[in-house]
Amino acid sequence: MADLRSVLIIIWLLFLSGGSVFAQLGLSHEVGILVGPTAFFTDYGERYNFKNNVNNAGLGIGIVHYMNFAYRADCNCYARETYFNDHFKIRTEIDYFRTKLEHFGPIAAKPKSVGGILLRAMHGETQTLEIGTGLEYYPRSIRDYRAFSHLFSPFISLGVHYVNYFPNAYSDLGPITDENNLFPTFRNGGVDLDSGSTFAIVGIAGTRFRLGHSSDLNLEARWQYYDTDWLEGLNVQGPQNKFNDLVFWVNVGYIYYINY
């Protein structure tokens, strides 16, 4: 946590000083807040079971910042038109996810089986705090969108996040450290509730909707693939465990143009 706090402080100081620095470089800025439900694809329940994905949904909140190259803050004018300036933005953000996790699926649903009892007795929770950046591409002109030539501006984005995760779990049957209380696939090293850090690859698709001269409504959906299978503290011990943890996040956001 000490390392994460240091990173947060550094980024916050960069945000505070970045306005004047980047203004001198001719960049403008946008800031916003994002909120929406998250679906965690982990070792709780069956990965592609609909009930499992719906019931293990959580909540995500994000603070986002954009560097806009199409408009110059130092002169309140458009920048020299290039394809990059008119179709790309650099995006940085801080996100927080939290969800409670249960086992759902055919095995957990068996009322009298030992496996069903063990799975239903296990309950978990995980939280992530993420800092990252990405390149956002707009197929339609950013300059034209700024001038209200069109009200919708779809986009895609690809980026990377540094992630701190904080898992927790317990069993109604007794201590989680007692392997007699664990489903067989989690025995012999399949549970680790220590917090940790990792990276995630983030792919986003969404659209902006123009609300006014200095504000947009943002709608997006994203997949986040983590470089770990310990996000929720579980790791199935067996060849059937072929994927790391995933998060699918659908959010709505409000974006404000600082320099416009």
Secondary structure, DSSP 8 states (H G I E B T S, - for coil): -HHHHHHHHHHHHHHHHHHHHHHHTT-EEEEEEEEEEEEEESSSS-TT-HHHHHHTEEEEEEEEEEEESSEETTTTEE----HHHHHEEEEEEEEEEEEEEE--SHHHH-SSSHHHHHHHHEEEEEEEEEEEEEEEE-SS-HHHHHTTS-SEEEEEEEEEEEEEEEEEEEETTB-TTSGGGS-GGGTTT-B----EEEEEEEEEEEEEEEEETTEEEEEEEEEEEES-S-TTSB---STT-----EEEEEEEEEEEES--
